[in-house]
Amino acid sequence: MRRTLVAILTGALATVTLAAAAVVLTAPPVLAANVLANSGFESGALSPWSCSNGSVVSTPVHSGGRALAGGVTASDHAQCTQTVAVQPNTTYALSAWVRGNYVYLGVTGGPSTWTPSAASYTRLSVSYTTAAGQTSVQVYLHGWYAQGTYYADDVGLSGPGGGTPSPSAPGTFAPPKVRNARMLSDAMNAAPPAATAGTSVSRAATAIAASAVP
């Protein structure tokens, strides 16, 4: 009788153990999430994006009912940035749907990509791996001087989120002082620079750097 009871209990324990193992083995994997907020601008406001000359519009859009419009002028490339928390030593996928001439997408201090012309919404994407100890990252979008309004929608930074992002200065760009108006005009009319993976900063100011006062 005692042996029979022990056998029953042993069998029951084995069944419970196997069931628990099955639950563990069939648990769904953790999926990468978009760590950007208001990525489709559906709130109707820019926040938490920081823009030098941006607005939310209802047309043209890629999806939903809202999109970002970057109001590029002769002296403002309409940069929009957002800083988010990330995890160290982790690869993230940055992407956005953009429309317009010379639209740039990138990571401040990291890689970037661009399109010279997009008559309809076109997807830009670039991957980025955080450094050891890095806990925040700033992503940006901008156009190029005097190239017309650009549009962006469904911006994504896919990967695991972190804690609270480190504070950062607004991602706006102010042209430096120049020696004379002619040099500034020549710089603004220069061909837009190509985005290069691994760049240490946004290349928006490349064309006017030579005319800056030391």
C-alpha positions as CSV (number, residue, x, y, z in Angstrom):
1,M,0.0,0.0,0.0
2,R,2.8,2.4,0.9
3,R,4.7,1.6,-2.3
4,T,1.6,2.2,-4.3
5,L,1.0,5.7,-2.7
6,V,4.7,6.6,-3.3
7,A,4.4,5.6,-7.0
8,I,1.2,7.6,-7.4
9,L,2.8,10.7,-5.9
10,T,5.9,10.3,-8.0
11,G,3.9,10.0,-11.2
12,A,1.8,13.1,-10.3
13,L,5.0,15.1,-9.6
14,A,6.5,14.1,-12.9
15,T,3.3,15.1,-14.7
16,V,3.3,18.6,-13.1
17,T,7.0,19.0,-13.9
18,L,6.5,18.1,-17.6
19,A,3.5,20.5,-17.8
20,A,5.6,23.4,-16.3
21,A,8.4,22.6,-18.8
22,A,5.9,22.7,-21.7
23,V,4.7,26.1,-20.6
24,V,8.3,27.4,-20.5
25,L,9.1,26.0,-23.8
26,T,6.0,27.4,-25.6
27,A,6.2,30.9,-24.1
28,P,6.2,33.5,-26.9
29,P,9.5,35.3,-27.5
30,V,9.9,39.0,-26.5
31,L,9.2,41.1,-29.6
32,A,11.0,44.3,-30.4
33,A,8.9,47.4,-29.8
34,N,9.0,50.9,-31.2
35,V,10.5,52.9,-28.4
36,L,9.7,56.3,-30.0
37,A,6.6,58.2,-28.8
38,N,4.1,59.8,-31.1
39,S,5.9,58.1,-33.9
40,G,3.0,58.7,-36.4
41,F,2.1,62.2,-35.1
42,E,-1.4,61.0,-34.4
43,S,-1.7,63.0,-31.3
44,G,-2.0,66.1,-33.5
45,A,0.9,67.7,-31.7
46,L,4.7,67.5,-32.1
47,S,5.6,66.6,-28.5
48,P,7.8,64.9,-27.5
49,W,9.5,65.7,-30.8
50,S,11.6,68.9,-30.8
51,C,11.5,70.7,-34.2
52,S,13.0,73.9,-35.5
53,N,10.2,74.5,-38.0
54,G,7.8,71.6,-38.0
55,S,4.1,71.1,-37.9
56,V,1.5,68.3,-37.9
57,V,-0.6,68.0,-41.0
58,S,-3.5,65.9,-42.1
59,T,-2.3,65.5,-45.7
60,P,-0.3,63.9,-47.2
61,V,0.0,61.0,-44.8
62,H,1.4,57.5,-45.1
63,S,-1.0,56.0,-42.6
64,G,-3.5,57.2,-40.1
65,G,-4.6,60.7,-40.1
66,R,-1.5,62.8,-39.3
67,A,2.1,63.3,-40.5
68,L,5.0,65.6,-39.9
69,A,5.7,68.5,-42.2
70,G,9.2,70.0,-42.1
71,G,9.0,73.7,-43.2
72,V,12.4,74.0,-44.9
73,T,13.5,77.6,-45.7
74,A,16.6,79.1,-47.2
75,S,18.1,79.3,-43.6
76,D,16.4,76.4,-41.8
77,H,16.5,72.7,-42.7
78,A,13.6,72.0,-40.3
79,Q,15.2,69.4,-38.1
80,C,13.1,67.3,-35.7
81,T,14.6,65.2,-33.0
82,Q,13.5,62.9,-30.2
83,T,15.6,61.4,-27.4
84,V,14.7,58.0,-25.9
85,A,16.1,55.5,-23.5
86,V,17.9,52.5,-24.9
87,Q,20.0,49.6,-23.6
88,P,23.7,49.3,-24.0
89,N,25.3,47.0,-26.6
90,T,22.0,46.6,-28.4
91,T,21.2,46.8,-32.1
92,Y,18.2,49.0,-33.0
93,A,16.4,49.5,-36.4
94,L,15.5,53.1,-37.2
95,S,13.1,53.7,-40.1
96,A,10.6,56.3,-41.4
97,W,8.4,56.9,-44.3
98,V,9.3,60.2,-46.0
99,R,8.3,62.4,-48.9
100,G,10.1,65.3,-50.4
101,N,13.5,66.4,-51.7
102,Y,16.7,65.6,-49.7
103,V,15.2,64.1,-46.6
104,Y,17.6,62.8,-44.0
105,L,17.0,60.2,-41.2
106,G,19.7,59.3,-38.6
107,V,21.1,59.0,-35.2
108,T,22.9,61.9,-33.7
109,G,26.6,60.8,-33.5
110,G,25.8,57.7,-35.4
111,P,24.7,56.4,-38.9
112,S,22.2,58.1,-41.2
113,T,20.5,57.7,-44.5
114,W,18.7,59.9,-47.0
115,T,16.8,60.2,-50.2
116,P,17.5,62.9,-52.9
117,S,13.9,62.8,-54.1
118,A,10.7,61.1,-53.1
119,A,7.5,62.1,-55.0
120,S,5.5,59.7,-52.9
121,Y,6.2,58.2,-49.4
122,T,9.4,56.2,-49.4
123,R,10.8,54.1,-46.6
124,L,14.2,55.0,-45.2
125,S,16.0,52.6,-42.7
126,V,19.3,52.3,-41.0
127,S,20.5,50.1,-38.1
128,Y,22.4,51.3,-35.1
129,T,24.2,49.5,-32.2
130,T,24.5,51.3,-28.9
131,A,27.8,51.5,-27.1
132,A,28.7,50.0,-23.8
133,G,27.1,52.0,-21.1
134,Q,24.9,54.0,-23.5
135,T,21.4,54.6,-22.1
136,S,19.9,57.1,-24.4
137,V,19.9,58.0,-28.1
138,Q,18.7,61.0,-30.2
139,V,17.1,60.3,-33.6
140,Y,16.6,63.1,-36.2
141,L,14.8,64.0,-39.4
142,H,15.6,67.0,-41.5
143,G,15.4,68.3,-45.1
144,W,17.9,70.6,-46.8
145,Y,18.0,74.4,-47.3
146,A,15.6,75.8,-49.9
147,Q,14.5,72.3,-51.1
148,G,10.9,72.6,-50.1
149,T,8.7,71.1,-47.4
150,Y,9.3,67.5,-46.5
151,Y,6.9,65.0,-44.9
152,A,7.5,62.1,-42.5
153,D,5.3,59.5,-41.0
154,D,5.4,56.2,-39.1
155,V,8.9,56.8,-37.6
156,G,10.2,53.7,-35.7
157,L,13.1,52.8,-33.5
158,S,12.7,49.1,-33.0
159,G,14.3,47.4,-30.0
160,P,14.1,47.0,-26.3
161,G,13.4,50.1,-24.3
162,G,15.5,51.4,-21.4
163,G,14.8,53.6,-18.4
164,T,14.4,57.3,-18.3
165,P,16.4,59.0,-21.2
166,S,19.2,61.4,-20.3
167,P,18.2,65.0,-20.8
168,S,19.5,66.6,-24.0
169,A,19.5,70.0,-25.7
170,P,16.8,70.6,-28.2
171,G,17.8,69.2,-31.6
172,T,17.6,72.5,-33.5
173,F,20.3,73.9,-35.8
174,A,21.4,77.5,-35.9
175,P,23.8,78.5,-38.7
176,P,27.1,79.9,-37.3
177,K,28.2,83.4,-37.8
178,V,29.9,84.0,-41.1
179,R,32.4,86.5,-42.4
180,N,30.0,87.9,-44.9
181,A,26.6,87.5,-46.5
182,R,28.1,86.3,-49.8
183,M,29.8,83.3,-48.1
184,L,26.6,82.4,-46.3
185,S,24.6,82.6,-49.6
186,D,27.1,80.4,-51.4
187,A,27.0,77.8,-48.6
188,M,23.2,77.7,-48.5
189,N,23.1,77.1,-52.3
190,A,25.7,74.3,-52.1
191,A,24.6,70.8,-53.1
192,P,23.2,68.9,-50.1
193,P,25.7,66.5,-48.5
194,A,25.2,62.8,-48.7
195,A,24.5,61.0,-45.5
196,T,27.3,58.5,-44.5
197,A,27.0,55.6,-42.2
198,G,29.2,56.0,-39.1
199,T,29.2,59.8,-39.2
200,S,29.9,61.4,-35.8
201,V,27.4,64.2,-36.2
202,S,24.5,65.1,-38.4
203,R,26.0,66.4,-41.7
204,A,23.5,69.2,-42.0
205,A,26.2,71.9,-41.4
206,T,28.9,70.5,-43.6
207,A,28.4,72.9,-46.4
208,I,28.7,76.0,-44.3
209,A,31.4,74.9,-41.9
210,A,34.2,76.5,-44.0
211,S,32.6,79.9,-43.7
212,A,32.2,79.9,-39.9
213,V,34.0,82.5,-37.8
214,P,36.6,80.7,-35.5
